[in-house]
Amino acid sequence: MSGLLVIAEQRRGELRPVSLELVTAAQKLRRGAEEVGVAVIGAAPEKLVAPLSVAGVDEIVTVKVAAPEFDPDTFEAAVSALIAQRKPDVVLVAHSVDSFGYAAALAAKLGLGFATDVFDAQRIDGELVATRGGYGQKVNVEVDFPGRSTVLLAVRGNVFKPPEQPASPRVAAFEIPAISSRATGREFVELAAGDDVDMTGAEFILTIGRGIGEESNVAQFRELADAIGATLGCSRPIADAGWLPKSRQVGQSGKTASACKLYIAMGVSGAIQHLAGMKHVSTIVAVNSDAEASIFGVATYGIVGDIFEVAEELRRLF
Ligand SMILES: Cc1cc2nc3c(=O)[nH]c(=O)nc-3n(C[C@H](O)[C@H](O)[C@H](O)COP(=O)(O)OP(=O)(O)OC[C@H]3O[C@@H](n4cnc5c(N)ncnc54)[C@H](O)[C@@H]3O)c2cc1C
């Protein structure tokens, strides 16, 4: 068994950014002359050859299937056939709603080593070690896979930086027999307009937490965010209360502020689940009336004070 196989992810013919991030994750695990292959499974896989032609990819394998949308049975059968033919020692898929549908079943059926929500992976003394969160992200867990000749890793998005350099990998078509799927696609529903802010791509975020007190106060922080050019984010209680859409929630069960360079947290206590989505940001400004709030533990600059007063001061400046 050798080599790494990335399973590209797409939505309606558009390559999802995580696909290229998986290529970077694969590079970390590559040993010597091992090859990184990327399989693209879909009704028109050849259309994704160009965006997948990046540094670090040795070969792109197109797998044409009848299913027009993602289909778990089709992916399970296609990836299973690819593993049987190529015998990779590591297969990387996105930790996503798609892989939830087939990766665990595939790992169980083929007896693969398996880890989900992986945010780091390395070789230690030649052995693959994957890192994922445990106990609700309170600890990092290192997982190894003794005795497994192939390991399937579902890798968290927005962790690995995608390669930018173009390249010219080999392209091969891989034929698989027709697959009869148990699933039938009925309808594709886009997120409602206004609920589609991309927190992961925002470079400057102003996040509000329960410290804002009540829903009617959201508007003034929205105005402040607009005035200073920030994307408005929130902690989970704000999203749970429906004061802001879920798409704006930062944290473990929300979005990771991956591209963020400046993060202002107002009235956010800094629970571990919130920190999971933002503690990596290079400049964090925290405003909280409680000097003992955990958020100050990750803040670059901290203001112990009232968020409404600070907001008003900031508003005066802009
Ligand atoms: C499985 C799981 C997943 C979770 N996922 C997430 C997640 O993705 N994102 C997330 O955010 N949470 C998540 N949580 C919830 C998390 O544990 C916390 O409950 C939440 O982050 C707290 O939000 P908060 O900081 O806004 O509220 P609080 O913890 O209530 O903090 C409010 C803060 O505001 C301060 N404050 C109050 N009034 C003022 C004022 N006038 N001026 C200044 N400061 C003031 C207080 O001192 C306090 O520190 C998750 C929990 C679980 C169990």
The ligand as an SDF file (V2000), in Angstrom:
LIG
                    3D

 53 58  0  0  0  0  0  0  0  0999 V2000
  -21.5000   21.0190   21.9430 C   0  0  0  0  0  0  0  0  0  0  0  0
  -21.4790   22.5140   22.1250 C   0  0  0  0  0  0  0  0  0  0  0  0
  -21.1430   23.2970   21.0430 C   0  0  0  0  0  0  0  0  0  0  0  0
  -21.0930   24.6870   21.1980 C   0  0  0  0  0  0  0  0  0  0  0  0
  -20.7400   25.4510   20.1160 N   0  0  0  0  0  0  0  0  0  0  0  0
  -20.6010   26.7720   20.2730 C   0  0  0  0  0  0  0  0  0  0  0  0
  -20.1780   27.6020   19.1990 C   0  0  0  0  0  0  0  0  0  0  0  0
  -19.9610   27.1340   18.0780 O   0  0  0  0  0  0  0  0  0  0  0  0
  -20.0280   28.9170   19.4270 N   0  0  0  0  0  0  0  0  0  0  0  0
  -20.2740   29.4970   20.6370 C   0  0  0  0  0  0  0  0  0  0  0  0
  -20.1130   30.7130   20.7600 O   0  0  0  0  0  0  0  0  0  0  0  0
  -20.7020   28.7440   21.6650 N   0  0  0  0  0  0  0  0  0  0  0  0
  -20.8750   27.4050   21.5010 C   0  0  0  0  0  0  0  0  0  0  0  0
  -21.3310   26.6700   22.5540 N   0  0  0  0  0  0  0  0  0  0  0  0
  -21.8410   27.3780   23.7490 C   0  0  0  0  0  0  0  0  0  0  0  0
  -20.7380   27.7890   24.7070 C   0  0  0  0  0  0  0  0  0  0  0  0
  -20.4730   26.7440   25.6140 O   0  0  0  0  0  0  0  0  0  0  0  0
  -21.1430   29.0450   25.4990 C   0  0  0  0  0  0  0  0  0  0  0  0
  -22.3570   28.7900   26.1710 O   0  0  0  0  0  0  0  0  0  0  0  0
  -21.3120   30.2890   24.6440 C   0  0  0  0  0  0  0  0  0  0  0  0
  -20.1830   30.4740   23.8260 O   0  0  0  0  0  0  0  0  0  0  0  0
  -21.4760   31.5010   25.5490 C   0  0  0  0  0  0  0  0  0  0  0  0
  -21.7990   32.5940   24.7550 O   0  0  0  0  0  0  0  0  0  0  0  0
  -21.5160   34.0670   25.2470 P   0  0  0  0  0  0  0  0  0  0  0  0
  -20.0520   34.2240   25.5110 O   0  0  0  0  0  0  0  0  0  0  0  0
  -22.1420   34.9890   24.2810 O   0  0  0  0  0  0  0  0  0  0  0  0
  -22.3890   34.1370   26.5710 O   0  0  0  0  0  0  0  0  0  0  0  0
  -21.9590   34.1510   28.1340 P   0  0  0  0  0  0  0  0  0  0  0  0
  -21.0840   32.9910   28.4450 O   0  0  0  0  0  0  0  0  0  0  0  0
  -23.2050   34.3240   28.8520 O   0  0  0  0  0  0  0  0  0  0  0  0
  -21.0690   35.4490   28.2300 O   0  0  0  0  0  0  0  0  0  0  0  0
  -21.5470   36.7440   28.1540 C   0  0  0  0  0  0  0  0  0  0  0  0
  -20.3970   37.6530   28.5460 C   0  0  0  0  0  0  0  0  0  0  0  0
  -20.7910   38.9920   28.3770 O   0  0  0  0  0  0  0  0  0  0  0  0
  -20.2240   39.7580   29.4280 C   0  0  0  0  0  0  0  0  0  0  0  0
  -21.0590   40.9400   29.5670 N   0  0  0  0  0  0  0  0  0  0  0  0
  -22.3610   41.0230   29.9830 C   0  0  0  0  0  0  0  0  0  0  0  0
  -22.7830   42.2850   29.9100 N   0  0  0  0  0  0  0  0  0  0  0  0
  -21.7490   43.0270   29.4580 C   0  0  0  0  0  0  0  0  0  0  0  0
  -21.5910   44.4070   29.1630 C   0  0  0  0  0  0  0  0  0  0  0  0
  -22.6040   45.2780   29.2550 N   0  0  0  0  0  0  0  0  0  0  0  0
  -20.3720   44.8280   28.7300 N   0  0  0  0  0  0  0  0  0  0  0  0
  -19.3390   43.9500   28.6000 C   0  0  0  0  0  0  0  0  0  0  0  0
  -19.4530   42.6450   28.8340 N   0  0  0  0  0  0  0  0  0  0  0  0
  -20.6540   42.1870   29.2570 C   0  0  0  0  0  0  0  0  0  0  0  0
  -20.2410   38.8500   30.6310 C   0  0  0  0  0  0  0  0  0  0  0  0
  -19.2490   39.2300   31.5590 O   0  0  0  0  0  0  0  0  0  0  0  0
  -19.9550   37.4920   29.9980 C   0  0  0  0  0  0  0  0  0  0  0  0
  -18.5630   37.1800   30.0130 O   0  0  0  0  0  0  0  0  0  0  0  0
  -21.3860   25.2850   22.4390 C   0  0  0  0  0  0  0  0  0  0  0  0
  -21.7240   24.4740   23.5300 C   0  0  0  0  0  0  0  0  0  0  0  0
  -21.7570   23.1100   23.3670 C   0  0  0  0  0  0  0  0  0  0  0  0
  -22.0920   22.2540   24.5490 C   0  0  0  0  0  0  0  0  0  0  0  0
  1  2  1  0
  2  3  1  0
  2 52  2  0
  3  4  2  0
  4  5  1  0
  4 50  1  0
  5  6  2  0
  6  7  1  0
  6 13  1  0
  7  8  2  0
  7  9  1  0
  9 10  1  0
 10 11  2  0
 10 12  1  0
 12 13  2  0
 13 14  1  0
 14 15  1  0
 14 50  1  0
 15 16  1  0
 16 17  1  0
 16 18  1  0
 18 19  1  0
 18 20  1  0
 20 21  1  0
 20 22  1  0
 22 23  1  0
 23 24  1  0
 24 25  2  0
 24 26  1  0
 24 27  1  0
 27 28  1  0
 28 29  2  0
 28 30  1  0
 28 31  1  0
 31 32  1  0
 32 33  1  0
 33 34  1  0
 33 48  1  0
 34 35  1  0
 35 36  1  0
 35 46  1  0
 36 37  1  0
 36 45  1  0
 37 38  2  0
 38 39  1  0
 39 40  1  0
 39 45  2  0
 40 41  1  0
 40 42  2  0
 42 43  1  0
 43 44  2  0
 44 45  1  0
 46 47  1  0
 46 48  1  0
 48 49  1  0
 50 51  2  0
 51 52  1  0
 52 53  1  0
M  END
$$$$
